[in-house]
Amino acid sequence: MTRRLRQIAQLALVLCPLAVAAPAAAQGDIATAEAIFNRGLADMEAGRYETGCKALAESHRLDPRPGTLFTLATCEARWGRIATAVTRYGDYLSLYQRLPPDQQRRQGERPNVAKQQREKLAPLVPELALSLPPGAPAGTVVKRDGVVLGDAVLGVSVPVDPGEHVVSTEPPGGLVRETRIRLAQGEKKKLVLEVDGAGAPGTDDGGSGRRTAMFVAGGVGAAGLILGGVTGALTLGKRSVVEKHCGSAIGSTDETACDPTGLEAAESASTTGLVSTIGFGVGLAGLGTAAVLYLTEPKRDAPTPGAAARRLHVGVLEAGPSRVVLGARGAW
């Protein structure tokens, strides 16, 4: 029995220092947390919110207390980080609900103030939805302000603090692309991010842009030729008037002499003739560009065996002030 008591006593001597060390360490954390809290509170009251809020957050990490959490939420709200403040007030209210009744009474008006502040700030919180473009490589890492966003967050509108945010994308083995976004209070924004390698060959982006340019050039060309044809016809009409009211038609040996009607027709013919020339020039250039874009467009599908070769020539078959012939010729 004596030997048994001796073993218990020896075991107690080993465990006692450990039992004392834990409270001592906890007391040290509490003292440090209190000192950091006092410094953070002083910075907050002086308007130094960045250092004040960080100190209060560290104090709460070392010694989580409802009063520290409430003060931290207040600091974040004054700093303008309203999304963070709304979250902090919510955390405080959740913690408050778990407190024993006697500790709840010690909180005084803090719960009411927290509810009022949360309701006031919530409608002002900006929201941001980030998504990757089609064709983004699998495994692309997306970060917002240095924090990695999981796939479940992409495409979802989430609350963020007002101000500037830095968003980056990094595909596997690719380059990092950064985008800076600024949001005002209450603003909601959706952004498709740029990713190195997205839209590379194999997607339809280039082909669609090329076809759009081809249609635009063709439309401009057709409009130019129509304008040239119409004004060309007007020019021919004015020239017939000039022939009837100038030179020998009015009994003058000077072919450049015209009566008032002839002079007016000559001036009008000069103007419409110039417009006709410009219209035909623009038209020919537009249709020529459209033809080049069409003929040089990469063909994605190889021709099937036995299919006839296709050769198509698009353009102006004949053009002039009196008429315009558009068409295509080729073989299939």
C-alpha positions in Angstrom: 0.0 0.0 0.0 2.8 2.4 0.8 4.4 1.6 -2.5 1.1 2.4 -4.3 0.8 5.8 -2.5 4.3 6.6 -3.5 3.5 6.0 -7.2 0.4 8.2 -7.0 2.4 11.0 -5.3 5.1 10.8 -8.0 2.5 10.9 -10.8 0.9 14.0 -9.1 4.3 15.7 -9.1 4.5 15.2 -12.9 1.0 16.4 -13.7 0.8 19.3 -11.4 3.2 21.6 -13.4 1.1 20.8 -16.5 -2.1 21.7 -14.8 -0.6 24.9 -13.6 1.0 25.7 -17.0 -2.3 25.7 -18.9 -4.0 28.4 -16.8 -0.8 30.4 -16.8 -0.7 30.3 -20.6 -4.4 31.2 -20.8 -3.8 34.1 -18.4 -1.0 35.3 -20.6 -3.2 35.3 -23.6 -5.9 37.2 -21.8 -3.5 39.8 -20.7 -2.1 40.2 -24.2 -5.6 40.3 -25.6 -6.6 43.1 -23.2 -3.5 45.1 -24.1 -4.1 44.7 -27.8 -7.8 45.6 -27.3 -7.0 48.8 -25.5 -4.6 49.8 -28.3 -7.1 48.9 -31.0 -9.9 50.9 -29.2 -7.6 53.9 -29.0 -6.8 53.7 -32.7 -10.5 53.4 -33.6 -11.5 56.4 -31.5 -8.6 58.4 -33.2 -9.9 57.4 -36.7 -7.0 55.0 -37.4 -9.4 52.3 -38.4 -7.1 50.0 -40.3 -4.7 49.5 -37.4 -7.5 49.7 -34.9 -9.7 47.0 -36.5 -6.7 44.7 -37.0 -5.8 45.0 -33.4 -9.3 44.3 -32.2 -9.5 41.2 -34.5 -6.3 39.9 -33.0 -7.6 40.5 -29.5 -10.8 38.6 -30.2 -8.7 35.7 -31.7 -6.7 35.4 -28.5 -9.6 35.9 -26.1 -13.0 35.6 -27.8 -15.5 37.9 -25.9 -18.9 39.3 -26.9 -17.8 42.9 -26.1 -14.6 42.6 -28.2 -16.7 41.2 -31.1 -19.2 44.1 -30.9 -16.5 46.7 -30.8 -14.8 45.0 -33.8 -18.1 45.2 -35.8 -18.4 48.9 -34.9 -14.8 49.5 -36.1 -15.4 47.8 -39.4 -18.6 49.8 -39.9 -16.8 53.1 -39.3 -13.9 52.0 -41.6 -16.5 51.6 -44.4 -16.1 47.8 -44.6 -19.8 47.4 -44.3 -20.1 43.8 -45.7 -17.6 42.7 -43.0 -19.4 44.8 -40.4 -22.7 43.2 -41.2 -21.1 39.8 -40.8 -19.5 40.8 -37.5 -22.7 42.1 -36.1 -24.4 38.8 -37.1 -21.7 36.8 -35.3 -22.1 38.9 -32.2 -25.9 38.3 -32.2 -25.4 34.6 -32.6 -22.9 34.5 -29.7 -25.3 36.6 -27.6 -28.0 34.0 -28.1 -25.8 31.3 -26.6 -24.9 33.3 -23.5 -26.4 32.4 -20.1 -29.1 34.9 -19.0 -26.9 36.6 -16.4 -24.2 37.3 -19.1 -26.9 38.5 -21.6 -28.0 41.1 -19.1 -24.4 42.4 -18.9 -24.5 43.2 -22.6 -26.9 46.1 -22.0 -28.0 47.8 -25.2 -25.4 46.1 -27.4 -27.8 43.5 -28.9 -30.3 46.3 -29.9 -27.6 48.4 -31.4 -26.2 45.4 -33.3 -29.6 44.6 -34.8 -30.2 48.2 -35.8 -26.8 48.6 -37.4 -27.1 45.3 -39.3 -30.5 46.3 -40.7 -29.2 49.7 -41.7 -26.1 48.5 -43.4 -27.3 45.4 -45.2 -29.1 47.2 -48.1 -25.8 49.2 -48.7 -23.6 46.1 -49.1 -22.3 45.7 -52.7 -22.5 42.3 -54.4 -20.1 40.8 -56.9 -20.4 37.7 -59.1 -17.3 36.4 -60.8 -17.3 33.7 -63.5 -14.8 32.1 -65.9 -15.2 32.5 -69.6 -16.2 29.5 -71.9 -13.1 27.5 -72.7 -11.2 28.4 -69.5 -8.7 25.6 -68.7 -9.8 23.2 -66.0 -8.1 23.9 -62.7 -7.9 27.6 -63.2 -7.3 29.3 -59.8 -9.4 32.4 -59.1 -8.5 34.8 -56.3 -10.2 37.8 -54.9 -8.0 40.1 -52.8 -5.5 37.2 -52.4 -8.1 34.6 -51.2 -8.8 31.6 -53.4 -12.4 31.2 -54.5 -13.8 27.7 -54.8 -15.8 26.6 -57.8 -19.0 26.8 -55.8 -18.6 30.6 -55.4 -18.0 31.3 -59.1 -21.1 32.7 -60.8 -22.7 33.5 -57.4 -23.4 37.0 -56.3 -21.7 37.4 -53.0 -21.5 40.4 -50.6 -18.2 42.4 -50.6 -17.0 45.6 -49.1 -17.2 48.8 -51.1 -14.0 50.0 -52.8 -11.4 48.4 -54.9 -10.8 44.7 -55.2 -8.1 42.8 -57.1 -9.2 39.7 -58.9 -6.7 37.3 -60.5 -6.9 34.1 -62.6 -4.1 31.6 -63.1 -4.6 28.6 -65.3 -2.4 25.6 -64.9 1.0 26.5 -66.4 -0.4 29.8 -67.7 0.0 33.5 -66.9 -1.6 35.3 -64.1 -4.1 37.9 -65.2 -5.2 40.6 -62.7 -8.3 42.8 -62.9 -9.1 45.7 -60.6 -12.7 46.3 -59.8 -14.3 49.2 -57.9 -17.7 48.9 -56.3 -19.9 51.6 -54.8 -22.3 51.1 -51.9 -25.3 49.1 -53.0 -23.8 48.3 -56.5 -24.3 44.9 -58.0 -21.8 43.8 -60.6 -21.2 40.6 -62.7 -17.9 40.1 -64.3 -16.6 37.4 -66.7 -12.9 37.1 -66.0 -10.0 37.0 -68.5 -8.0 33.8 -68.5 -4.8 33.0 -70.3 -5.6 30.4 -72.9 -9.3 30.9 -73.1 -10.6 31.6 -76.6 -7.6 29.8 -78.1 -7.9 28.0 -81.4 -10.6 25.4 -81.2 -13.2 27.9 -79.9 -15.6 29.7 -82.3 -14.6 33.2 -81.2 -12.3 34.0 -84.1 -14.6 32.5 -86.8 -17.6 34.5 -85.5 -15.7 37.7 -85.5 -14.4 37.1 -89.1 -17.9 36.3 -90.4 -19.2 39.5 -88.7 -16.5 41.5 -90.4 -17.4 39.9 -93.7 -21.1 40.7 -93.4 -20.3 44.3 -92.4 -17.9 44.8 -95.3 -20.4 43.3 -97.7 -23.2 45.5 -96.4 -21.1 48.6 -96.8 -20.0 47.6 -100.3 -23.6 47.0 -101.4 -24.8 50.3 -99.9 -21.9 52.1 -101.7 -22.8 50.6 -105.1 -26.5 51.4 -104.6 -25.6 55.0 -103.8 -23.3 55.1 -106.8 -25.9 53.7 -109.1 -28.7 56.1 -108.0 -26.5 59.2 -108.2 -25.1 58.0 -111.5 -28.6 57.8 -112.9 -29.3 61.3 -111.7 -26.1 62.5 -113.3 -27.2 61.0 -116.7 -30.6 62.8 -116.3 -28.9 66.1 -115.6 -26.6 65.7 -118.6 -29.6 65.3 -121.0 -30.9 68.6 -119.6 -27.5 70.3 -120.2 -27.5 69.1 -123.8 -30.9 70.8 -124.4 -29.9 74.1 -122.7 -26.3 74.6 -123.6 -24.2 75.3 -126.7 -25.8 74.9 -130.1 -29.1 73.9 -128.5 -29.6 77.5 -127.5 -28.1 79.0 -130.7 -24.6 79.6 -129.2 -21.3 78.8 -131.0 -19.7 78.4 -127.5 -20.5 74.8 -126.3 -19.9 75.9 -122.7 -22.5 78.6 -122.8 -25.8 77.7 -121.1 -29.0 79.3 -120.1 -30.1 79.4 -116.4 -31.7 76.0 -116.6 -28.6 74.5 -118.2 -26.2 76.1 -115.6 -28.3 74.7 -112.8 -28.3 71.2 -114.4 -24.6 71.3 -115.0 -23.8 72.2 -111.4 -26.1 69.5 -110.1 -24.6 67.0 -112.5 -21.1 67.8 -111.1 -22.2 67.2 -107.5 -24.1 63.9 -108.2 -21.2 62.7 -110.4 -18.7 63.2 -107.6 -21.0 61.3 -105.1 -21.5 58.5 -107.7 -17.8 58.1 -108.1 -17.2 58.0 -104.3 -20.1 55.5 -103.9 -18.7 53.2 -106.5 -15.3 53.3 -104.9 -16.6 52.5 -101.4 -18.8 49.8 -102.8 -16.0 48.1 -104.7 -13.7 48.2 -101.7 -16.4 46.8 -99.4 -17.3 43.9 -101.6 -13.7 43.2 -102.4 -12.9 43.0 -98.6 -15.9 40.7 -98.0 -14.8 38.5 -100.9 -11.2 38.2 -99.5 -12.5 37.4 -96.0 -14.8 34.7 -97.4 -12.2 33.1 -99.6 -9.5 33.1 -97.0 -11.6 31.9 -94.1 -10.2 28.7 -92.6 -12.4 25.7 -93.4 -12.9 23.7 -90.2 -14.3 20.6 -91.8 -12.4 18.5 -94.3 -14.3 17.7 -97.5 -15.9 14.3 -97.6 -14.6 11.8 -100.1 -16.3 12.1 -103.5 -17.5 15.6 -102.7 -17.0 18.2 -105.5 -14.5 20.9 -105.0 -16.0 24.3 -104.4 -14.7 27.4 -106.1 -16.6 30.6 -105.6 -15.8 34.1 -106.8 -17.9 36.9 -105.3 -17.8 40.5 -106.4 -18.9 43.1 -109.0 -19.3 41.6 -112.5 -19.8 45.0 -114.1 -20.0 48.5 -112.7 -20.5 52.0 -114.1 -22.5 55.2 -113.7 -25.4 53.7 -115.7 -25.6 50.3 -114.2 -24.2 47.8 -111.6 -24.1 44.0 -111.9 -23.4 42.1 -108.7 -23.1 38.3 -108.6 -21.1 35.2 -108.0 -19.6 32.6 -110.3 -18.0 29.3 -109.5 -18.2 25.6 -109.6 -19.3 22.9 -107.2 
